[in-house]
């Protein structure tokens, strides 16, 4: 990854933060972008303290103006953007009947519109750099479904089609688009679900032949490969 510069949304924690570290370990300059600037700065500071190249940006992925400003600032700081990992995401618990309409909208705003806006406002920078790679954070729930996770699963399923279409649209610009589909992973987002749904961890463990959930570093390695 020497000479590569990667813009990461949702980079302040969980899979985003771990992927920032894996990319940095392999020589990339990483921009840790998150709505929580203090947390993003802590991730960047920790990477810099370890001898890697990282900077932080505040971004609200539901706002086109915010995403564009963060991308422009990143370009100014690191000189180019030739990689993007769209990892910002949220979840909420509920069925179609008992879920509040506002909760549904919020999940779609972050998980779907947020990815659209991230791509919309970073692709021009990738084109300027001569091409690059975009990786989106999907979920295995796109295919399997999950009890009381209809909004999250629907938002992630939409990314399947979105990524395929983008791959076609920008192939001639030498921009690759891929989507990773993690199963349940030891991230803060999943830990939050465990705290809300008693016995969920034990139920999920029965689904995985290895008898454990994925680790953040394992998924980050897949993003690194792509």
Secondary structure, DSSP 8 states (H G I E B T S, - for coil): -TT-EEEEETTTSHHHHHHHHHHHHTT-EEEEEES-HHHHHHHHHHHHHTT-EEEEEE--TT-HHHHHHHHHHHHHHHS---EEEE-------B-TTTS-HHHHHHHHIIIIIHHHHHHHHHHHHHHHTT-EEEEEE--THHHH--TTBHHHHHHHHHHHHHHHHHHHHHGGGTEEEEEE---SBSSHHHHHHHHHSTTHHHHHHTT-TTSS-B-HHHHHHHHHH-
